[in-house]
Structures are given as C-alpha cells and as structure tokens.
Amino acid sequence: MFAQKITIDHTGRITLPRRVLDVLGVPASREIEVVIEVTKGGVIIKPDRSTTPITARIAAMQLPVADWSQMKQEIETGRLA
C-alpha cells in the first residue's frame, strides 16, 4: 500500500498515477471501467471485475439434468440436494 497526493481538476476529473494503474494491473494502452464507492471515510476506486452471469456458471457445472423442469423434478424427488 502507498499514498500519493493528486489533484482534482476544475471539472472533477482525476488522473491516476501510473504506479496506481500498475498495481491495479491496467496496461498503459488500455482503458478499463472502474467502480467508485463513496464511504464515510472517503472514496474507493477499484477495477470493475464483474462476475460471470449465474446462468453461465450453472452451465459450466455440467449438471446431470437436461433442463430446468427436469432439475426441479430431481430436486423434488430428493436426487439433487
């Protein structure tokens, strides 16, 4: 961790120092989206690492059912917990 003083310009913009971007893993030639959280203690800026949609995560599980209605039936009969 480190702290560095930077300036907010007249339009409310800040430029993050290269050192900060390096810590975040942002390549010099790439733009990324960030999440800004306002807290009582200040502002938190972090990369937007959106999670994989739940449907994609479920599909990746390769569950032993062909569709949602079959899954519901399997759960109701106690074969899936």
Secondary structure, DSSP 8 states (H G I E B T S, - for coil): ---------TTS-----HHHHHHHT--TT----EEEEEETTEEEEEE------HHHHHHHT--S-SSHHHHHHHHHTTS--
